[in-house]
Amino acid sequence: MGKRILIVDDAAFMRMMIKNIVIKNGYEVVGEAENGQVAFELYQELKPDVVTMDITMPEVNGIEGIKKICACDPKAKIIVCSAMGQETMVMEAIQAGAKDFIVKPFQQERILQALERVQARA
């Protein structure tokens, strides 16, 4: 199972929270990005196994980032991260190609479940 993760969130403390959880559980964080454009560029360069993608970010949001990544790699495993009450955006992200979602505030178990679930799918 792939363990290389790219974390995308405009808030450094959110990236740090996810990073701490995944590293503690045997994953490797290969990169971090603060918006969808940087995520797209790093995805092509680093070829991570999984991407965690925030939705609301400046410049290029998560949905646009998901579309860009999925356009170059339809098999990309992306987990969208959203705040409560963003259901319509989560649906949009899933339609754009995200494979799962987690809701902020993050719970360790939910992040790990999502990582396992998206990787279990071929």
N, C-alpha and C positions, 0 to 999 in steps of 0.2 A: 504494500500500500504506500502511495506517495506521501512524503512527509514535508515537502518543500512548499512554503506558503508565502504569498505576497499579500500584505495588509494595506488596505486603502481606506483612509479616513483623513479628513482635513484637520481633525483635532489630535494633536500629538499624544495627549493623555489617553485617548481611546485606543490609538494604535498600541500604546504601551500596555494597556489592560489586556488586549487580545494577545499581544506578544508574550506577556508573562504567563498567561494560561496555556498557550500552545507549546511554548518551550518547556514548561514544567511537565508537559505530557508527551514529550518525545518528538515534537515537531521542530523543524528548522525554519526560521523566518529568513527568506532569501532577499526580501526587499520590502520597502515601505513607500507609499505614495500619498500625496495630499489631494489629488484630484484624478478624474477619469482619464485625462490626457497622459499624465505621468504614468498612471497605471498601465495604459495601453503600451507605452514605450517600454516600460520595465517588463511587461508580460512577454513582449517579443524577444527582449534581450535575455531574460532570466529563465523563461519557460517553467514557471512554477507549477506544482501539481494542483494547487487550489488557490483561489483568490477570495479574500473577504472584502466586500465592496460596500462602503457607506453610500447612501443615496444622495443626501443633501451636501453638496460640496461646491465651492466657488469655481468659476471658469467652466470646467467640464464636469457635469454631475455624474452620479453613479450609473444612471440608466444609459446615458450616452457612452460612458466608459464600457459598460457591458456590451452594448451594440458594437462598438469598435473591436473589442477583444473577440467576440463571437463571430464577427465578419471574417477575421483572419484565422480563427480556430473554433469551428463549430462545436468541438468536443470540450471546450474550456469548462472547468468546474468552478463556478462562481457562487459564493454564498453572499446574499445581500444582507446588509445590516441596516435596520431602520428603527426609528423611534416609534413609540406607541402612537396610534392614530394615523399612520402612513400607509394604510392598507391598499389604497388605490395605487400608490407608487410602488408598493411591493408587487402588486399584480402586473404592473407595467414592466418591472424589472424581470419578473419570471417570463413574461412574454418576450422580452428582449433576449432571454437566454440564461438567466440565473437559474441554478438548480435547487436552491433552498434558501431559507432566510432565517435570521436570528433577530430578536427584538432587544433593543437597549431598554433598561440596563442589562448588560450581559450576565448570564449565569454560566459558570464553567461547564456544567453538564450539557447544556444546550449547545454550546459551541462545539464540544467534542462530538456530540451526537450528529450535528450537521456535517462536520468534517468526515466522519465515518460514513454517513449516508451518501454524500455526493460521490465519494470515492468507490462505494460499493456498486454504483451504476456504471456500466461500461460506456 
